[in-house]
Amino acid sequence: MRARKRIGLIVPVAGDKVPDECAQMYPDIDFVAKSLGLQTMTQEGFDKVVDGVGEAARDLAARDIDAITLIGTSLSFYRGAAFNDELVQSIRDATGLPCASMSTAILEGLRAVGGARLAVATAYIDDINERLRRFLQHAGFEVCSLRGLSISTSGIAWKVGDDELIDLGKQAAAQAPGADALLVSCGGLRTLGVTVPLEAATGLPVVSSMPAALWAAAQLVGHDGSAPGYGRLLASGARATR
């Protein structure tokens, strides 16, 4: 019997690379990735790859894993809340494994930190930002501000530096004086190292796509989800609700 749990990640960007955040947050869990080959973070780009989610899930399930998470926030929310739920169910039906999506994880993370009125910072173009706004509102959140970086090419969000991310988050928070949480959306953004500085600068708990997705995924395999040193959500082992 394996001593370590294994989580499969369906990743949008080309290349079956496991995100660096996995080992940083959960060195005691093994992760494997399967790519969908997404080229652009647009409706057209998502439409070209989303039908491959089931096949990717089956590929991962054949690799002796314990759970699956669909990485890619915009890929899972771009057609709305019902479609996100359908994607998760399709993975469950295809594999029989516990599963979640990145979009579901950010909602769970926001609820875990008590967020209701949100400042939102993203990597996205305007169309995807408006789809995110509707997704969040459908889930019961108030979007008080929303600022994006207008990135449409898949696989380059990781190049956004810490200073630019911190500035973006601070701008979103400044435009939402009544906010009680800051959401940073896009799994490609490297947010793990800026969460604590952003929380200090804004006074708000920060929930961001990749850390939230891995936090929720870890709980699928019995981990408490805690990863101290990376902000309020990950400090306490707060439980995802699903």
Long-range contacts (C-beta under 8 A, 24 or more apart in sequence): 2-64, 4-28, 4-29, 4-30, 5-29, 5-30, 5-66, 5-67, 5-221, 5-222, 5-223, 6-30, 6-31, 6-32, 6-63, 6-64, 6-65, 6-66, 7-31, 7-32, 7-65, 7-66, 7-67, 7-68, 7-69, 7-217, 7-218, 7-220, 7-221, 8-32, 8-33, 8-34, 8-57, 8-60, 8-61, 8-63, 8-65, 8-67, 8-68, 8-69, 8-97, 9-33, 9-34, 9-60, 9-68, 9-69, 9-71, 9-217, 10-34, 10-36, 10-53, 10-56, 10-57, 10-60, 10-68, 10-69, 10-70, 10-71, 10-72, 10-91, 11-35, 11-36, 11-71, 11-72, 12-36, 12-38, 12-49, 12-71, 12-72, 12-75, 12-154, 12-187, 13-37, 13-38, 13-154, 13-155, 13-188, 14-38, 14-39, 14-154, 14-155, 19-71, 19-187, 19-210, 19-214, 20-190, 21-190, 21-192, 21-210, 21-211, 21-214, 22-214, 24-192, 24-227, 25-192, 25-211, 25-214, 25-215, 25-218, 25-227, 25-230, 25-234, 26-214, 26-218, 26-223, 26-227, 28-223, 29-218, 29-221, 29-223, 32-60, 32-63, 32-65, 33-71, 34-59, 34-60, 36-72, 36-75, 38-72, 38-75, 38-154, 38-155, 39-153, 39-154, 40-152, 40-153, 40-154, 41-74, 41-123, 41-124, 41-125, 41-128, 41-151, 41-152, 41-153, 41-154, 41-186, 42-125, 42-127, 42-128, 42-152, 43-78, 43-127, 45-152, 45-154, 46-74, 46-75, 46-78, 49-75, 50-75, 50-87, 53-87, 53-90, 53-91, 54-90, 54-91, 54-94, 57-90, 57-91, 57-94, 57-95, 57-99, 58-94, 58-95, 60-95, 61-94, 61-95, 61-96, 61-97, 65-97, 66-97, 66-98, 66-220, 66-221, 67-97, 67-98, 67-99, 67-100, 67-217, 67-220, 67-221, 68-95, 68-97, 68-98, 68-99, 69-99, 69-100, 69-101, 69-102, 69-105, 69-213, 69-214, 69-216, 69-217, 69-220, 70-99, 70-100, 70-101, 70-102, 71-102, 71-187, 71-210, 71-213, 72-102, 72-187, 73-102, 73-103, 73-106, 73-132, 73-185, 73-186, 73-187, 73-209, 74-124, 74-128, 74-131, 74-132, 74-185, 74-186, 75-102, 76-101, 76-102, 76-103, 76-104, 77-103, 77-131, 77-132, 77-135, 78-128, 78-131, 80-131, 80-134, 80-135, 80-138, 81-135, 81-138, 81-139, 84-135, 98-220, 98-221, 99-220, 100-213, 100-216, 100-217, 100-220, 100-240, 100-242, 101-213, 102-187, 102-209, 102-210, 102-212, 102-213, 103-135, 104-216, 104-242, 105-209, 105-212, 105-213, 105-215, 105-216, 105-217, 105-240, 106-183, 106-185, 106-207, 106-208, 106-209, 106-212, 106-213, 107-136, 107-139, 107-141, 108-212, 108-216, 108-240, 108-241, 108-242, 109-207, 109-211, 109-212, 109-215, 109-216, 109-233, 109-240, 110-141, 110-181, 110-183, 110-207, 111-241, 112-233, 112-238, 112-239, 112-240, 112-241, 113-181, 113-205, 113-207, 113-232, 113-233, 113-238, 114-180, 114-181, 114-205, 115-141, 115-180, 115-181, 115-183, 115-205, 115-207, 116-140, 116-141, 116-142, 116-180, 116-181, 117-141, 117-142, 117-144, 117-176, 117-178, 117-179, 117-180, 117-181, 118-142, 118-143, 118-144, 118-145, 118-176, 118-179, 118-180, 118-181, 118-182, 118-183, 119-144, 119-145, 119-169, 119-172, 119-173, 119-175, 119-176, 119-179, 119-181, 119-182, 119-183, 119-202, 119-204, 120-145, 120-146, 120-147, 120-172, 120-182, 120-183, 120-184, 120-185, 121-146, 121-147, 121-148, 121-165, 121-168, 121-169, 121-171, 121-172, 121-182, 121-183, 121-184, 121-185, 122-146, 122-147, 122-148, 122-149, 122-184, 122-185, 122-186, 123-148, 123-149, 123-151, 123-157, 123-160, 123-185, 123-186, 123-188, 123-189, 124-148, 124-149, 124-150, 124-151, 124-152, 124-185, 124-186, 125-150, 125-151, 125-152, 126-150, 132-185, 136-183, 144-175, 144-176, 144-178, 144-179, 145-172, 145-173, 145-175, 145-176, 145-179, 146-172, 147-171, 147-172, 147-175, 151-186, 154-188, 155-188, 156-188, 157-186, 157-188, 157-189, 158-188, 158-189, 158-190, 160-189, 160-190, 162-190, 162-193, 162-194, 162-197, 165-189, 165-190, 165-191, 165-194, 165-198, 166-194, 166-197, 166-198, 166-201, 169-194, 169-198, 169-201, 169-202, 169-206, 170-198, 170-201, 170-202, 173-201, 173-202, 173-204, 179-204, 180-204, 180-205, 181-205, 181-206, 181-207, 182-206, 182-207, 183-207, 183-208, 184-208, 184-209, 185-209, 187-213, 192-230, 195-230, 195-231, 196-229, 196-230, 196-231, 199-231, 199-232, 205-231, 205-232, 205-233, 206-231, 206-232, 206-233, 207-233, 215-240, 216-240, 216-242
